Amino acid sequence: MKTKTEIVQNWLPRYTGTELSEFGSYILLTNFHEYVHKFAERFGCPIRGENRPMQTCTNAQGLTIINFGMGSANAATIMDLLSAVHPKGVLFLGKCGGVKHSAEIGHFILPTAAIRGEGTSDDYFFREVPALPSFKLHKFVSEKIVEKGVDYRTGVIYTTNRRVWEHDDIFKEKLRRMRILGVDMETATIFMVGLANDIARGALLLVSDLPMTPEGVKTEVSDQKISKSYVNDHLDIGIQAMTELGTKGETIKHFHF
């Protein structure tokens, strides 16, 4: 296999246990198997790739959800592999830690940009290139959030490869000085690798913890409470937005320079 096209067309089924023809035109990305199971139960569609690194499920309306795992390396991998099927739009349903006081647990964040602290995206673009979502996709998702009647914030997310930092006061002070709204491990990478592959992309993040204080650090118990209270709304908004985007949303065009 000499070309990128040959590689991704072979590797996407290998990573997911899903044939290229089974992928929908619109994609939901998640880090959590729970989201895929809820999606499958709702639409009565089979889950593919249970014995593979990534699991998928595609409904009759042509919407596919993919659990790609955790971290920026996996985020870059799935955004590269999706170039095999040229999706019309990709929305990441992720969780993040709230940094500012205005980012409360259960709020949704629609990032206006992401700071590239993960390093993975450096292999795709110079550091000066900003990590941005596709505006028209986010505009449409925003409309669906408003229709749902839930709270959401817009602002900048910091994406890092570092998973265990909640004990580090120096790192937390760095986050405060950047005046970010939240912190995660994938958003900037998804934006940048989506740009590299001409894929319209966005992210709708659920504030699942407040890691700037010791009592706000996520635990097994607190994460279960978050899932029980907010995950259904998170998934609902993503499904509605990406189902209706093709028929009600503005056309998303890619420009080449």
C-alpha positions as a Markdown table, in Angstrom:
| # | Residue | x | y | z |
|---|---|---|---|---|
| 1 | Met | 0.0 | 0.0 | 0.0 |
| 2 | Lys | 1.7 | 3.1 | -1.2 |
| 3 | Thr | -1.0 | 5.8 | -1.0 |
| 4 | Lys | -2.9 | 7.3 | 2.0 |
| 5 | Thr | -6.1 | 6.3 | 0.3 |
| 6 | Glu | -5.1 | 2.7 | 0.1 |
| 7 | Ile | -4.0 | 2.7 | 3.7 |
| 8 | Val | -7.1 | 4.3 | 5.2 |
| 9 | Gln | -9.5 | 2.2 | 3.1 |
| 10 | Asn | -7.9 | -0.9 | 4.5 |
| 11 | Trp | -7.4 | 0.3 | 8.1 |
| 12 | Leu | -10.8 | 1.9 | 8.8 |
| 13 | Pro | -12.5 | -1.6 | 8.6 |
| 14 | Arg | -9.6 | -3.2 | 10.4 |
| 15 | Tyr | -9.9 | -0.8 | 13.4 |
| 16 | Thr | -13.7 | -0.8 | 13.5 |
| 17 | Gly | -14.9 | -4.2 | 12.1 |
| 18 | Thr | -17.1 | -2.1 | 9.9 |
| 19 | Glu | -17.1 | -2.2 | 6.1 |
| 20 | Leu | -16.7 | 1.2 | 4.3 |
| 21 | Ser | -20.2 | 0.8 | 2.8 |
| 22 | Glu | -21.7 | 0.6 | 6.3 |
| 23 | Phe | -20.6 | 4.1 | 7.4 |
| 24 | Gly | -23.1 | 6.9 | 7.2 |
| 25 | Ser | -22.6 | 10.3 | 5.7 |
| 26 | Tyr | -22.6 | 12.0 | 9.1 |
| 27 | Ile | -20.6 | 10.9 | 12.1 |
| 28 | Leu | -20.8 | 11.2 | 15.9 |
| 29 | Leu | -17.5 | 10.6 | 17.7 |
| 30 | Thr | -17.3 | 9.6 | 21.4 |
| 31 | Asn | -14.8 | 8.3 | 24.0 |
| 32 | Phe | -17.4 | 6.1 | 25.7 |
| 33 | His | -18.9 | 2.7 | 25.0 |
| 34 | Glu | -22.0 | 3.8 | 26.9 |
| 35 | Tyr | -22.9 | 6.3 | 24.1 |
| 36 | Val | -22.7 | 3.6 | 21.5 |
| 37 | His | -24.9 | 1.2 | 23.5 |
| 38 | Lys | -27.5 | 3.9 | 24.0 |
| 39 | Phe | -27.5 | 4.8 | 20.3 |
| 40 | Ala | -27.8 | 1.1 | 19.4 |
| 41 | Glu | -30.7 | 0.6 | 21.8 |
| 42 | Arg | -32.5 | 3.7 | 20.6 |
| 43 | Phe | -32.4 | 2.7 | 16.9 |
| 44 | Gly | -32.2 | -1.1 | 17.1 |
| 45 | Cys | -29.0 | -1.3 | 15.1 |
| 46 | Pro | -26.1 | -3.7 | 15.7 |
| 47 | Ile | -22.8 | -2.6 | 17.2 |
| 48 | Arg | -19.8 | -3.5 | 15.1 |
| 49 | Gly | -16.2 | -4.0 | 16.3 |
| 50 | Glu | -16.8 | -5.2 | 19.8 |
| 51 | Asn | -13.5 | -7.1 | 19.4 |
| 52 | Arg | -11.7 | -4.2 | 17.7 |
| 53 | Pro | -10.1 | -1.0 | 19.0 |
| 54 | Met | -13.1 | 1.1 | 17.9 |
| 55 | Gln | -16.8 | 0.3 | 17.9 |
| 56 | Thr | -19.4 | 1.7 | 15.6 |
| 57 | Cys | -23.2 | 1.7 | 15.1 |
| 58 | Thr | -25.1 | 3.0 | 12.1 |
| 59 | Asn | -28.8 | 3.8 | 12.1 |
| 60 | Ala | -31.3 | 3.6 | 9.1 |
| 61 | Gln | -31.0 | 7.4 | 8.7 |
| 62 | Gly | -27.3 | 7.1 | 7.8 |
| 63 | Leu | -25.8 | 8.4 | 11.0 |
| 64 | Thr | -22.9 | 6.5 | 12.5 |
| 65 | Ile | -21.5 | 6.8 | 16.0 |
| 66 | Ile | -17.9 | 5.7 | 16.7 |
| 67 | Asn | -16.2 | 5.1 | 20.1 |
| 68 | Phe | -12.6 | 5.8 | 19.1 |
| 69 | Gly | -11.1 | 5.6 | 22.6 |
| 70 | Met | -9.3 | 8.3 | 24.6 |
| 71 | Gly | -6.6 | 10.8 | 23.8 |
| 72 | Ser | -5.2 | 12.9 | 21.0 |
| 73 | Ala | -3.4 | 10.0 | 19.2 |
| 74 | Asn | -6.6 | 8.1 | 18.8 |
| 75 | Ala | -8.5 | 11.3 | 17.8 |
| 76 | Ala | -6.0 | 11.9 | 15.0 |
| 77 | Thr | -6.2 | 8.2 | 14.0 |
| 78 | Ile | -10.0 | 8.2 | 13.5 |
| 79 | Met | -10.0 | 11.6 | 11.7 |
| 80 | Asp | -7.4 | 10.3 | 9.3 |
| 81 | Leu | -9.2 | 7.0 | 8.8 |
| 82 | Leu | -12.5 | 8.7 | 8.2 |
| 83 | Ser | -11.0 | 10.3 | 5.1 |
| 84 | Ala | -11.6 | 6.8 | 3.6 |
| 85 | Val | -15.4 | 7.5 | 3.5 |
| 86 | His | -15.4 | 11.3 | 3.1 |
| 87 | Pro | -18.1 | 12.1 | 5.7 |
| 88 | Lys | -20.1 | 15.3 | 5.2 |
| 89 | Gly | -19.8 | 16.2 | 8.9 |
| 90 | Val | -18.3 | 14.9 | 12.2 |
| 91 | Leu | -19.4 | 16.0 | 15.7 |
| 92 | Phe | -17.4 | 15.0 | 18.7 |
| 93 | Leu | -19.5 | 14.3 | 21.8 |
| 94 | Gly | -16.8 | 14.5 | 24.6 |
| 95 | Lys | -16.5 | 15.4 | 28.2 |
| 96 | Cys | -14.2 | 18.1 | 29.6 |
| 97 | Gly | -13.1 | 19.6 | 32.9 |
| 98 | Gly | -14.4 | 23.0 | 33.7 |
| 99 | Val | -11.8 | 25.6 | 34.5 |
| 100 | Lys | -13.7 | 28.9 | 34.8 |
| 101 | His | -16.4 | 29.3 | 37.4 |
| 102 | Ser | -19.0 | 29.8 | 34.7 |
| 103 | Ala | -18.4 | 26.3 | 33.4 |
| 104 | Glu | -20.6 | 24.3 | 35.8 |
| 105 | Ile | -21.1 | 20.5 | 35.9 |
| 106 | Gly | -23.8 | 19.6 | 33.4 |
| 107 | His | -23.3 | 22.6 | 31.2 |
| 108 | Phe | -22.4 | 22.1 | 27.5 |
| 109 | Ile | -19.6 | 23.8 | 25.8 |
| 110 | Leu | -19.5 | 24.6 | 22.1 |
| 111 | Pro | -15.8 | 25.5 | 21.6 |
| 112 | Thr | -15.0 | 28.5 | 19.5 |
| 113 | Ala | -11.4 | 27.3 | 19.3 |
| 114 | Ala | -9.0 | 24.9 | 21.0 |
| 115 | Ile | -5.4 | 25.5 | 22.2 |
| 116 | Arg | -3.1 | 22.9 | 20.8 |
| 117 | Gly | -1.3 | 21.7 | 23.9 |
| 118 | Glu | -1.4 | 18.0 | 22.9 |
| 119 | Gly | 1.5 | 18.0 | 20.4 |
| 120 | Thr | -0.1 | 15.5 | 18.1 |
| 121 | Ser | -1.4 | 18.2 | 15.7 |
| 122 | Asp | 2.1 | 19.5 | 15.3 |
| 123 | Asp | 2.7 | 16.7 | 12.8 |
| 124 | Tyr | -0.1 | 18.1 | 10.6 |
| 125 | Phe | 0.3 | 21.9 | 10.8 |
| 126 | Phe | 2.7 | 24.6 | 12.0 |
| 127 | Arg | 1.9 | 25.8 | 15.5 |
| 128 | Glu | 0.7 | 29.1 | 14.2 |
| 129 | Val | -2.4 | 27.5 | 12.6 |
| 130 | Pro | -5.4 | 27.8 | 14.9 |
| 131 | Ala | -7.5 | 24.8 | 15.9 |
| 132 | Leu | -11.0 | 25.8 | 14.8 |
| 133 | Pro | -14.3 | 24.0 | 14.3 |
| 134 | Ser | -16.4 | 24.4 | 11.1 |
| 135 | Phe | -18.5 | 27.5 | 11.8 |
| 136 | Lys | -21.6 | 26.4 | 9.9 |
| 137 | Leu | -21.7 | 23.0 | 11.6 |
| 138 | His | -21.4 | 24.7 | 15.1 |
| 139 | Lys | -24.0 | 27.3 | 14.2 |
| 140 | Phe | -26.5 | 24.5 | 13.4 |
| 141 | Val | -25.6 | 22.5 | 16.6 |
| 142 | Ser | -26.1 | 25.8 | 18.6 |
| 143 | Glu | -29.6 | 26.0 | 17.2 |
| 144 | Lys | -30.4 | 22.4 | 18.4 |
| 145 | Ile | -29.1 | 23.2 | 21.9 |
| 146 | Val | -31.3 | 26.2 | 22.1 |
| 147 | Glu | -34.3 | 24.1 | 21.0 |
| 148 | Lys | -33.5 | 21.6 | 23.7 |
| 149 | Gly | -33.6 | 24.3 | 26.3 |
| 150 | Val | -30.4 | 23.5 | 28.0 |
| 151 | Asp | -27.5 | 25.7 | 29.2 |
| 152 | Tyr | -24.4 | 26.0 | 27.1 |
| 153 | Arg | -21.3 | 28.2 | 26.9 |
| 154 | Thr | -18.9 | 29.1 | 24.2 |
| 155 | Gly | -15.2 | 29.7 | 24.7 |
| 156 | Val | -11.7 | 28.2 | 24.3 |
| 157 | Ile | -10.7 | 24.7 | 25.2 |
| 158 | Tyr | -7.2 | 23.6 | 26.1 |
| 159 | Thr | -6.3 | 20.2 | 24.8 |
| 160 | Thr | -3.5 | 18.3 | 26.5 |
| 161 | Asn | -1.9 | 14.9 | 26.3 |
| 162 | Arg | -1.4 | 14.9 | 30.0 |
| 163 | Arg | -4.0 | 12.8 | 31.8 |
| 164 | Val | -3.0 | 13.1 | 35.5 |
| 165 | Trp | -2.4 | 16.7 | 36.4 |
| 166 | Glu | -5.1 | 17.5 | 38.9 |
| 167 | His | -2.5 | 17.5 | 41.8 |
| 168 | Asp | -0.1 | 19.9 | 40.0 |
| 169 | Asp | -0.6 | 23.5 | 41.1 |
| 170 | Ile | 1.9 | 24.8 | 38.6 |
| 171 | Phe | 0.0 | 23.2 | 35.7 |
| 172 | Lys | -3.4 | 24.5 | 37.1 |
| 173 | Glu | -2.0 | 28.0 | 37.3 |
| 174 | Lys | -1.0 | 27.7 | 33.7 |
| 175 | Leu | -4.6 | 26.8 | 32.8 |
| 176 | Arg | -5.9 | 29.8 | 34.8 |
| 177 | Arg | -3.6 | 32.2 | 33.0 |
| 178 | Met | -4.7 | 31.0 | 29.6 |
| 179 | Arg | -8.3 | 32.0 | 30.6 |
| 180 | Ile | -9.7 | 28.9 | 29.0 |
| 181 | Leu | -13.2 | 27.6 | 29.7 |
| 182 | Gly | -12.4 | 23.9 | 29.9 |
| 183 | Val | -9.7 | 21.3 | 29.4 |
| 184 | Asp | -9.8 | 18.0 | 27.5 |
| 185 | Met | -7.6 | 15.6 | 25.5 |
| 186 | Glu | -9.1 | 15.5 | 22.0 |
| 187 | Thr | -10.8 | 18.6 | 20.7 |
| 188 | Ala | -7.8 | 20.5 | 19.2 |
| 189 | Thr | -6.6 | 17.3 | 17.5 |
| 190 | Ile | -10.0 | 16.6 | 15.9 |
| 191 | Phe | -10.2 | 20.2 | 14.6 |
| 192 | Met | -6.7 | 20.1 | 13.1 |
| 193 | Val | -6.8 | 16.6 | 11.6 |
| 194 | Gly | -10.3 | 17.4 | 10.3 |
| 195 | Leu | -8.9 | 20.4 | 8.6 |
| 196 | Ala | -6.0 | 18.4 | 7.1 |
| 197 | Asn | -8.5 | 15.9 | 5.7 |
| 198 | Asp | -11.2 | 18.5 | 4.5 |
| 199 | Ile | -13.7 | 17.1 | 7.0 |
| 200 | Ala | -16.3 | 19.5 | 8.4 |
| 201 | Arg | -15.9 | 19.0 | 12.2 |
| 202 | Gly | -17.2 | 20.2 | 15.5 |
| 203 | Ala | -17.3 | 19.4 | 19.2 |
| 204 | Leu | -20.0 | 19.5 | 21.8 |
| 205 | Leu | -18.5 | 19.0 | 25.2 |
| 206 | Leu | -20.2 | 18.1 | 28.5 |
| 207 | Val | -18.6 | 19.6 | 31.6 |
| 208 | Ser | -18.2 | 16.4 | 33.8 |
| 209 | Asp | -15.9 | 17.6 | 36.5 |
| 210 | Leu | -14.3 | 20.7 | 38.1 |
| 211 | Pro | -10.7 | 19.6 | 38.5 |
| 212 | Met | -9.2 | 22.9 | 39.6 |
| 213 | Thr | -10.3 | 22.0 | 43.2 |
| 214 | Pro | -9.6 | 18.8 | 45.0 |
| 215 | Glu | -13.3 | 18.1 | 45.7 |
| 216 | Gly | -14.0 | 18.6 | 42.0 |
| 217 | Val | -11.8 | 15.9 | 40.7 |
| 218 | Lys | -13.7 | 13.2 | 38.8 |
| 219 | Thr | -14.3 | 9.9 | 40.6 |
| 220 | Glu | -16.0 | 6.7 | 39.6 |
| 221 | Val | -19.1 | 7.7 | 41.7 |
| 222 | Ser | -19.2 | 11.3 | 40.4 |
| 223 | Asp | -18.8 | 10.1 | 36.8 |
| 224 | Gln | -21.7 | 7.7 | 37.1 |
| 225 | Lys | -23.9 | 10.6 | 38.5 |
| 226 | Ile | -23.0 | 12.7 | 35.5 |
| 227 | Ser | -23.8 | 10.0 | 33.0 |
| 228 | Lys | -27.2 | 9.3 | 34.6 |
| 229 | Ser | -28.1 | 13.0 | 34.7 |
| 230 | Tyr | -26.7 | 14.5 | 31.4 |
| 231 | Val | -25.6 | 11.9 | 28.9 |
| 232 | Asn | -29.0 | 11.4 | 27.3 |
| 233 | Asp | -29.3 | 15.1 | 26.6 |
| 234 | His | -25.8 | 15.1 | 25.2 |
| 235 | Leu | -26.6 | 12.2 | 22.8 |
| 236 | Asp | -30.0 | 13.6 | 21.9 |
| 237 | Ile | -28.5 | 16.9 | 20.8 |
| 238 | Gly | -25.8 | 15.2 | 18.8 |
| 239 | Ile | -28.3 | 12.9 | 17.1 |
| 240 | Gln | -30.7 | 15.6 | 16.2 |
| 241 | Ala | -28.0 | 18.0 | 14.9 |
| 242 | Met | -26.2 | 15.5 | 12.7 |
| 243 | Thr | -29.5 | 13.9 | 11.4 |
| 244 | Glu | -31.0 | 17.2 | 10.4 |
| 245 | Leu | -27.8 | 18.9 | 9.2 |
| 246 | Gly | -28.0 | 17.4 | 5.7 |
| 247 | Thr | -31.6 | 18.6 | 5.2 |
| 248 | Lys | -32.0 | 21.8 | 7.2 |
| 249 | Gly | -28.4 | 23.1 | 7.7 |
| 250 | Glu | -26.4 | 25.4 | 5.5 |
| 251 | Thr | -24.2 | 23.8 | 2.9 |
| 252 | Ile | -20.7 | 23.4 | 4.3 |
| 253 | Lys | -18.0 | 24.1 | 1.7 |
| 254 | His | -14.3 | 23.6 | 1.8 |
| 255 | Phe | -12.0 | 26.2 | 0.3 |
| 256 | His | -8.5 | 25.4 | -1.0 |
| 257 | Phe | -5.7 | 27.9 | -1.1 |
